[in-house]
Amino acid sequence: MVQSAIETAVAQALKKNAYRPYMTQQEACKYLHVAPSTFNRWIRNYKIPVVQIEGVKRYKKDSLDRFMEQIEQ
């Protein structure tokens, strides 16, 4: 039972670290396990930080993690 929990935790940690530091909106949705419509609503309502260069938008993984931690509290 303990080994199974450890294996699950390790697998989740490896999966989380597989994401790049800056993600497209599609990657961010997948990372957060939400639909694009939900993510768009969060952007509007909670002002999720976005890096935009010449119209190209990227979402920083660390910012998404902080956002989720703030919402959790």
PyMOL commands that set and color helices and strands:
alter all, ss='L'
color gray80, all
select helices_A, chain A and resi 2-17+25-32+36-46+61-72
alter helices_A, ss='H'
color red, helices_A
select strands_A, chain A and resi 22-23+51-53+56-60
alter strands_A, ss='S'
color yellow, strands_A
deselect
rebuild
show_as cartoon
